[in-house]
Amino acid sequence: MTAPRPRLSVVMPVRDEADHLEEAVAAVLAQRYPGELELVLAVAPSTDATDAIAQRLASSDGRITVVDNPTGTTPAALNRAIAAATGEVIARVDAHAELTPGYLERAVAILEETGAANVGGVQRAIGTTPMQRAIAAAMSSRFGTGDARFHYGGEPGPIDSVYLGVFRAETLRELGGFDERLLRNQDYELNVRIRRHGGLVWFDPRLEVLYRPRDSLGALASQYWQYGRWKRATVRKHPGSLRWRQLVPPTTVLANAAALVALPLTPWTLVVPSAYLAAVLGAAAVTGADDPRVAVRLPLVFATMHHSWGVGFLVGPPRGGAG
């Protein structure tokens, strides 16, 4: 006789998602999880009909619960949803992401097989427009994101952090949930604490989540600027969590800037930005080999990701931010 599966709570932060909320909710409820399943929506103040849609969905399906997130921040939304959740296992899902079939059942099985505190897999970035496809390609490449396996795949095993995550509820509650001072990078910081408390964070490439990235360079720059500055806050809080890949963007920014400033006095410093440009063009040619419309956009996409993240890291979090 098969043992009953643990009760599973899916938590989803929601803000200004009127165009996508019904689709995101339907994708979660379509998961054929062989056990009790609930979905907790943490709804922030929105400028559209998000709250009304969430309430309507909850009234039509008893598996859905809606909680308020008055601060509007992601970590606060997650903590409020976790506080309302009743499951033994808690899966984080974002409204702009789509779980692949069997994701939840497979994740819970891996959680039990490995004894891990948190499991996750690949963030499979996809796009429709040429620019969005270029951004997706860059986010899925080693040149774009370094050695973070959750961007491009790899062998299953222990890892620093995973995308989204499926957690043991007791672990989240023991550690106090997400750090609400971190407006970004709160997932990585939580995984640092999990590992420091003896918990295992496990990566498995069979766990895929479809992700639709930003579709403009401006939106991408803003996103990576925030990623970089809040990574700096995490490093201040946990200095030992810094990885080599996280030093590459700020080092690139400083090297290129120093070379250009020194250029009038020492023309040979042009070799530094020239070498970076050559690397970008080479990576773009390889990454976008199957689609010329993607290839021609990739140099700007790579440069935007690297320099926005690097400048954000050098500037750090706003005054009063964590760390």
Secondary structure, DSSP 8 states (H G I E B T S, - for coil): -------EEEEEEESS-TTTHHHHHHHHHTS--SS-EEEEEEE---SSSHHHHHHHHHHH-TTEEEEE-TT--HHHHHHHHHHH---SEEEE--TTEEE-TTHHHHHHHHHHHH--SEEEEEEEE--SSHHHHHHHHHHTSHHHHTT-HHHH----EE-S--SS-EEEHHHHHHTTSS-TT-SSSHHHHHHHHHHHTT--EEEEEEEEEEE---SSHHHHHHHHHHHHHHHHHHHHH-GGG--HHHHHHHHHHHHHHHHHHHTTT-GGGGHHHHHHHHHHHHHHHHHTTT-HHHHTTHHHHHHHHHHHHHHHHHH-S-TT---
